Amino acid sequence: MLNIWGVMLFIRMSWIVGQAGIVLSCVIVLMATVVTTITGLSTSAIATNGFVRGGGAYYLISRSLGPEFGGSIGLIFAFANAVAVAMYVVGFAETVVELLGSVDCIMTDEINDIRIIGTITIILLLGISMAGMEWEAKAQIFLLVVLITAIFNYFIGSFIPLKSKESQGFFGYDSAIMMENMGPDFRGTESFFSVFAIFFPAATGILAGANISGDLSDPQLAIPRGTLLAILITGIVYLGVAISTGSCIVRDATGNGNDTLGAQFMANCTDAACKFGYDFSFCKGDDGQYNCRYGLQNDFQVMSIVSGFSPIITAGIFSATLSSALASLVSAPKVFQALCKDNIYPGLEMFAKGYGKNNEPLRGYILTFCIALAFILIAQLNVIAPIISNFFLASYALINFSVFHASLANSPGWRPSFKFYNMWVSLAGAVLCCVVMFVINWWAALMTNVIVMGLYIYVSYKKPDVNWGSSTQALTYHQALTHSLHLSSVEDHIKNFRPQCLVMTGYPNSRPALLHLVHAFTKNVGLMICGHVRTGSRRPNFKELSNDQTRYQRWLLKNETKAFYTPVFADDMRQGTQYLLQAAGLGRLRPNTLVIGYKSDWRDGDMMNVETYIHMIHDAFDFQYGSVVFRLKEGLDVSHISEQDDLLSSQEKTSGMKDVVVSINMKDSDGDSSKPLSKATSVQNSPAMQKDKSPQRLNVADQRLLDASQLFKRKQGKGTVDVWWLFDDGGLTLLIPYLLTNKKKWKDCKIRVFIGGKINRIDHDRRAMATLLSKFRIDFSDINVLGDINTKPKKENVTAFEEMIEPYRLKEDDMEQDTAEAQKASEPWRITDNELELYRAKTNRQIRLNELLKEHSSTANLIVMSMPLARKGAVSSALYMSWLETLSKDLPPLLLVRGNHQSVLTFYS
């Protein structure tokens, strides 16, 4: 109440009635009361939805809408409170100067006297506020008693008309005066909304209780009750003062008791004062200029004249202005301190420090003092008031929007104990605040919104590491769930196909090249899930799995990789991959393409791992997935390089992540996932650790591997993406290069297409392919028809292939049939003589394709090629792996792609 009954009550309310008239003055009060009542209901709802700490409006908005809106409005609200201090102090100084003027004690001139008295006043108020809440609370109680006494003093005086006061415009309650003052009389540049802008700060003290929420014993009970009662009582008093002053005081008076009417002029006089025998028309010039010193329009201190004992009104003005100034002087630093504690804006941490048992923000007091002092030097109340109006309205709009947003999100956590609110009323309140902002002053409103949005964008860009369970998060979840369900109700359409990849990365940072390449064509286009199968003989530690999921998801986000990390425990790689192929994703947001790294160490370990690896590809086709195998000649898995922790540590320092996770010694024979660590490993940056760990020089192979792992993170220069489209798999082999070359890092690369053909039909096949690609709307730089694709490979390459497969042959012709069958059953990956002869042509094709790839695509940035298929159960794992090895060896980065034979490209719009 002290904050709401501010400077406007005694020294501007009568002027507002003079300008707007009784009816419009009541409309102005009711409009402001409607805005503050709706905001009060919204404030009560937020304040009763959990424990409220210090920070007032900032705390309420930030914990409801998140740091972006909270941070921007917190800064503005703290600033508005600091400027409000100046407004109240200037109102106080204005009254003091009027008193000094009445006894001819002006020091210099009116404006400079206001500045001098205002400066002295704010220094004294600063001393009281810095003394602590106890002093401030004691001062408030005393000031409240004085203020209420002054209000009663005015109303009592209004019923006691005195002859001596008539010349100053006060005649007591009269219907003629009331009717004359019923309509508006705007003078100069004033209008309804300019007068509303001056009055509105008189209603803006409703958050005074919320601003000191940290000092309240029971904020959940005190804030709703205190705020709504204060709005009701102050609103009634404002309406009472508006009707009262308009009913007993005329707009213009000279103050001269001799300005009475003779009997002969009574008939020509139309003013309400004429009824009482006064003619104040002398001070109203014919040119519309008014020189009257008294009356509603001219004397800001007219309520002192009306009152029963004028010094009490002066004391009331002092009480209202000083109490409001004190409340704002305490509010602004506490809001600012709460904002700085959350570290949303770097560089403001120094203002977060508190002193004494009550954690007083002394540095914030000094900053508020400086801001207020700067505005006190303006020394004009009617200039300062509209500045504050916009900032307060912006705060109120966001408080109302917070309640609407939280209700819309339908979060189970939104359950305020205060039930008398409505989401649509809150939305109407937010819209009303915005409309009023623009009506009061459109350019100031525009500037306020630009500042709010600028701060919002800044905080959104900086992404402070906070999690307050805001309604923004709740609404994001609600929308995601709604849209996911909506997607599931719609059948897939070929035009909307997008590669949604299950990428078997293991730990996401163990195969950077695979992660970066797939992210390049799925970013903002399709889903990417980093699958990780964790195997091991020990009992699965599901808590560790959950912690790793959270930690590596953060790692992906910090590295700006738009992907999900999904680990599973399984007995072996195949079983784990089957789990992921069946269960990964949600509704339509499910993977449709399996991406695995090439198993470059297949000849070094247990061949049953190769059997598992090949079965993973077959399983993908069984589940109607497309399959992609990526080979980098240097290799993919960097997890065995112990120096990787230094590399990742430096990356993480730049991104500001708290836990830096590295995968060390996770080399696995199957090359597609990583074995679980016995313990979660994190980088230790202590000096002792750094001292003990001497840097080891990498060998040449590991250095090349480490360099290659960052190949797709940087921008690709001018070059080519060569597409070897040898089978119609539905179009996935064409779609991936198209998506890739649309990205910023790959835009300088051109697509070259290679297809098989016959020598006598090369031109025809090229034209047919060009037409097809044009219909698919895929840009290409060149089409090459390979007429010699069916030529026999070089003899030395055939010999090299035979030498490679020699250890894996069964050679059943050299042993008994039973022995051969038993060995084939125990080692199903063995290559039989019959099988080798049966697929001789296919073997020669892979050898020949490798020759052509080296001839035509040895300088390509990336090769995307149709992956050869082996019939399940007919071709042994060792033979199929030998085909892939022969086809892809000694080449630039190679993607072997095979769709599931469902079309992913269409001609039609």
Secondary structure, DSSP 8 states (H G I E B T S, - for coil): -TTTS-HHHHHTHHHHHHHHHHHHHHHHHHHHHHHHHHHHHHHHHHHTSS---S-HHHHHHHHHH-HHHHHHHHHHHHHHHHHHHHHHHHHHHHHHHHHHHHTT--SS-HHHHHHHHHHHHHHHHHHHHHT-HHHHHHHHHHHHHHHHHHHHHHHHHHT---HHHHTTTB--S-HHHHHHTTS----TT--HHHHHHHHGGGGGGGGHHHHTGGG-S-HHHHHHHHHHHHHHHHHHHHHHHHHHHHHHB-S-B---TT-B--GGGGGG--SGGGGGTB--GGGB-TTS-B---BSTTT-TTHHHHHSSSHHHHHHHHHHHHHHHHHHHHHHHHHHHHHHHHTT-STT-GGGG--BTTTTB-HHHHHHHHHHHHHHHTT--HHHHHHHHHHHHHHHHHHHHHHHHHHHHHT-TT---S-----HHHHHHHHHHHHHHHHHH-HHHHHHHHHHHHHHHHHHHHH--S-----HHHHHHHHHHHHHHHHHHTS---GGG----EEEE-SSTTT-HHHHHHHHHHHTTTS-EEEEEEE--SS---HHHHHHHHHHHHHHHHHTT---EEEEEE-SSHHHHHHHHHHHSSBTTB---EEEEE--TTTTTS-HHHHHHHHHHHHHHHHTT-EEEEEE-TT-S--TT-TTHHHHHHHHHHHHT-S--B---S---TTSSS----SS--B----HHHHHH-------HHHHHHHHHHTTTTS---SEEEEEE--S-SSSHHHHHHHHHHTSGGGTTEEEEEEEE--GGGHHHHHHHHHHHHHHTT---SEEEEETTTTS---HHHHHHHHHHHGGGB--GGGS-HHHHHHHHHH-TT-B-HHHHHHTHHHHHHHHHHHHHHHHHSTT-SEEEEE-----TTTS-HHHHHHHHHHHHTT-SSEEEEE--SS----S--
